[in-house]
Amino acid sequence: MRALLTAASLALLALPGAAMAEEKAYPKGEAELAKMLEGRVAGTPVKCLPTHAMDNSTVIDKTAIVYRSGSKLYVNRPRSGADQLDDDDILLTKLYGSQLCNVDKVDLIDRSSRMWSGFAVLGDFVPYTRVKTGSR
């Protein structure tokens, strides 16, 4: 009986690690993101973005949400829920101030059924700017 309880306890302890191991890079999404960021260089991550400066957003399947602010792109790789991202989903963002921050949650709504399909908890926003080419 004691061996059975020990085995069950060890199995429960392994579950969080197993869930984290499942969140692997999605090659198709990574390729799409790399193409979008081609010719750009990453800057220092920021915790929040002012919403008045955001033009639009793009969902990259199972990978990231990209927010555009002028010519700058901010890549957000959610701390959890990235595996639920679908480029056909509608993002439902509830703001509690004038900024979108790395502690906020974004709900995902299926475009065809209009039903809730999941959520993602945002991470830091990494800015990407175009590389300036020198012409002489």
N, C-alpha and C positions, 0 to 999 in steps of 0.2 A: 504494500500500500504506500509506504514511504517513498519507494522508488517511482511509483506512478505520480505522486504529488510533485516530486522533484522534477520529473520529466515535463509535467504540465507547466510548472513554474518557468522552466527554461524556455519552453515554447512560447509562452507569453512575453518573456523578455526579448525574444528574437523578433517579434512582430514589428516593432517600430523600425528596426534596422531593415527588415524586408520591405516595408513600405517605402523607405527612403531609397532603397536600391532600385525600385521600380521607376523612379523619376530620372530616367536617363535621357540623354540628348536625343532629339528627334531629327534624324539626318535631313529630311525634306524641309523642315522648318528652319534648321540651321543654314541650309543652302539658300533659302529664300531671304533670310535675314542678312547673310553675307552679301548677297547681290544688292540688297537695298542699301547696305552700308559701304559699298564699293566706292573708293575715292574719298572716304571720310576717316577721321582719326578720333579716337575716344578721348574724352576729357575726364575731369574728376567727377565722380558720382555725386549727386545731390539727393537730399532726403525728400524734398517737396518741389512741386512745380506750381507757379501761379496759374490759375485756370484762365484768366483773361488773356494770357499769352499763348494758349494752346489753339492751334488751327484745326487739327483733326487727329484721329488715331487709326492705327492699322493693327489688326490681330494677326499674328504669325502662328499658324497651327502648332499647338503643343510646345511653344517655345517662348514667345514674348509678346508684349504690346508695345508698339512704337508710336510715340506721341510727336507730332510735328509742331514746332514753334518757329515760324519764319523759315529760315534756311537750315535750322538746326533740328536734328532728330534726337529724341530722348528714348533710349531703349530701357524697358522695364521687364526684368525677368522675375516673375512673381516668386515670392518665398514659398508659396504653396498654391496648388491648383493649376500650374502651367500645363499639366497633362490634360486638363479639361478645355484649354483654349481651342477654339474652332473659328477659322476665318469667316465662317458663315453666321456666327453668333452676333447678336447685338450686345454691346456693353451697356450696362445700367450702373451708373456711378452716382452714389449719394454723397454729396459734399456736405461737410460740417464746418465750412469756412471758405476762404477764398483760394485755398490751395489743395492740390491732390498730393497726398503724402505716402511714404513707404509703410504706413500702418493701416492704410485704407483698404477696403474690400470692394471688388468690382463683381457684380452679378452678371452672369451670362444668360442671355435669353435666346432660345432657338428661333431663328428668323421665320421658319415656315409654320410652326405650331404656336409660336408666341408664348411658349412655356419656359419656365425657369430650367436651365440645364446645368447649372453649377456656379462656382465662383472662384475667384483668385484673390489671394492676399498679396498686395503689391510689395515689391522690393525697392531698392534704390533706383534712381533714374540716371542712366549713363548718357551724357550728352555726346553727340557725334557731329563734328563740323567738317565741311569740305576742306581738303588739303589745298592750300594755295600754291599754285605753280608760278614760279618766277619767270617772267619773260623779259629778255634783254635785247 
